[in-house]
Each structure stands twice: as structure tokens, then as C-alpha cells.
Amino acid sequence: MKLRIKDILQEKGLTSVAFSKMLGVSEVTISNLINGKTMPSLNTLEHAAEILNVPIWQLFADPAEIQTKDNTFITCPHCGREIQIEVK
């Protein structure tokens, strides 16, 4: 699964080098995350979302991609369950 970290970094005006330092991981780790070569732990995802000031779900989906009629639920592309979201 590919994360949206690269897109979010561009939106925030951050480099992958700066983000790697903020997250406390190597530049290679960030490169691997951006290129979908590795999946971080939940703790790392939570920390990344906190640093980037986005809800954790935005690491996986663009808000524009998940707009629904009531803007509160999306369907998980992996398990098919509905996930409640908060769009800011």
C-alpha cells in the first residue's frame, strides 16, 4: 500500500530530509515509505500524522478522493468495511 507522504510533504512545503529528522528515522526509511517498499508501524504512522498535522487517514487517502454524500464514511478498499472519518 502506498502512502501519501510525498504529496503531503509537498503540500506542507517540507523536504523528505527534514521530515526524516522530525520523525527520527533515516532518509532511506522515508524514501522506502514514499515508494511503498515498506509499511511503518502504527506508532510511526501516528507520529507522522501528528508531525504533518493531518488525521492519520489522510496518510492513505486524499480528502478529495473520499468525499461522500454525507462526508462521514468511506469504504476501506482492503476489507470493505465502512470507516467513519472527519474531513477538516
C-alpha positions in Angstrom: 0.0 0.0 0.0 1.4 3.4 -1.0 1.2 6.2 1.5 0.5 9.8 0.5 3.5 11.1 2.5 5.2 12.6 -0.6 2.0 14.5 -1.6 1.5 15.8 2.0 5.2 16.8 2.3 4.8 18.9 -0.9 1.5 20.4 0.4 3.3 21.4 3.6 6.5 22.6 1.9 8.6 20.0 3.7 11.5 18.0 2.3 11.9 14.3 3.0 15.2 15.0 4.7 13.6 17.5 7.1 10.7 15.1 7.7 13.0 12.2 8.4 14.7 14.2 11.1 11.4 15.3 12.6 10.2 11.7 12.6 13.5 10.3 13.9 14.1 7.9 11.1 16.7 7.7 8.3 16.3 9.3 4.9 16.3 5.8 3.4 13.3 4.8 5.6 11.4 7.9 4.3 12.3 7.0 0.7 11.1 3.4 1.3 7.8 4.7 2.8 7.3 7.1 -0.1 8.0 4.4 -2.7 5.8 1.8 -1.0 8.7 -0.5 -0.2 7.9 -0.7 3.5 4.9 -0.1 5.8 5.6 1.6 9.1 4.2 0.6 12.4 1.0 2.1 13.7 3.1 4.2 16.2 5.2 5.6 13.4 2.0 6.4 11.3 0.5 8.2 14.3 3.7 10.2 14.9 3.9 11.0 11.2 0.3 12.2 11.1 1.0 14.3 14.2 4.1 15.9 12.7 2.3 16.6 9.5 -0.8 17.9 11.3 -3.2 15.7 9.4 -5.6 12.9 10.6 -4.0 9.5 10.2 -6.4 8.5 7.4 -5.0 11.3 5.2 -1.8 9.3 5.0 -3.7 6.8 3.0 -6.4 8.8 1.1 -6.7 12.3 -0.3 -9.7 14.2 1.2 -10.9 14.8 -2.4 -11.0 11.1 -3.1 -13.2 10.2 -0.2 -15.9 12.8 -0.5 -19.2 11.1 0.1 -22.7 12.4 0.2 -22.6 12.8 4.0 -18.8 13.2 4.3 -18.7 10.9 7.3 -18.0 7.4 5.9 -15.7 5.8 3.4 -15.4 2.2 2.4 -12.0 0.6 3.1 -10.5 -0.6 -0.2 -8.9 -3.6 1.6 -11.6 -5.0 3.9 -14.8 -3.4 2.6 -15.8 -2.1 6.0 -17.1 1.4 6.4 -14.8 3.8 8.2 -16.0 6.9 9.9 -14.0 10.0 9.0 -13.7 13.6 9.9 -12.9 15.9 7.0 -11.3 19.1 8.1 
